[in-house]
């Protein structure tokens, strides 16, 4: 309808493009002011006339159109009252389409998303939970828009810390303990190394020597490192399984270790490399940034060097149109430096194609999370605790439900994901069980509950099947219309979320639809005797159910049919 009105205005004025008109059209705050409003202030400037006059002129010119019942001039505004029958039909038809909400804008284009990327031999903590959840949602959103998305887990699996860990393992570790406690044991060894190195600084030299052996391909060193890595990945995968998330590639920092020499050579021949205290850097003074360290004074490469290698590898391998990096905001400078260096190497595309997507912190105050040894919080424990708490609620309220385990998992995990995505990603996420597990707030469980309610209504209507043979006139009450208007925003919502790299736009939409549905449901009985009314209302329920399901899937959340 908005497109049609845009078209109508465009045909009757001059000086504004269709895109401009489209973006000027507003949805009035009250239904009495019509379904769409077009302000004439912009035109007043070019036409040198009072906006009220312009509005009246346009109204005059438009005359009668079948899809508009009435046009009111209110001050500088043209208020359009859509023909409800046509308007509703358009919205229902669109919502029934297979890929409603999606589009094909991304067809033929590839987006790489670098996310999650925990550090081997360290626990998968709450910060990594955020990058995983946000990255996965961006993957779903861009896929919905037709992009090919490559999901990359850039594991932190290389660096001097592994030399330390090998020293510690050889001195104080034992195989059984590592096999039994995995990452927790490796973290203990790492802490122990630092305690001991305080007293015996020569341990640091030993650690460096072990890392050098790794860099030189020494089998013993690499075998131990690989073992640590395998153990860590097994644990990370348990968390990914719980979340129902996956990657196309686990290509950690170690993958680029034989690709950093080429980067150094490139930088040298571009005259970008400078010596500074024995290290090699790229000076970024001109861009108000600290220098980008490329080689340490012992000649070893670092995090940034491997990130530079990764940019070029990905560009060549996937020919991305964008590469997104989802990490905490503390890495802002790091990415700004890396992207600048890529650009300085003669790659203008770095400016628009390499994008850092930062997010805020997780504050756990009041969450009372159980912790493993050393008071460390594991993402896995948070998820398991959410599931356990939901299971208690189910036992109490609906103990006879089938698939109790599966349902509790979908709700518990979904609640954590939703809590993470509901606010703008740059804001800190607070973690309060009472709030995020509440079935009656702006939460995952609330949206899922609304979905299950739709499912239950439809189950009880025997013989309901979807088709477009509906009498749209019977949906002409305020709440049905408000709900349909809400639902019809879906394509715009997905496009906006992609443009801003902001899953919260989708999360808020899901809540808006759920709220609009519950209002509609309070004022409209669905299972009425009148077959025509029943069918029309049931179709609205059906559309709501599908839209909620698909919006939640974009967040990485599944909706149970019963709860
Ligand atoms: N491993 C890093 C961390 O835990 C995140 C890596 C992000 N990706 C990248 N290409 N640097 O902080």
Boltz pocket constraint, residues with backbone or C-beta under 6 A from the ligand:
constraints:
  - pocket:
      binder: B
      contacts: [[A, 114], [A, 115], [A, 116], [A, 117], [A, 118], [A, 119], [A, 154], [A, 155], [A, 156], [A, 307], [A, 310], [A, 325], [A, 326], [A, 327]]
      max_distance: 6.0
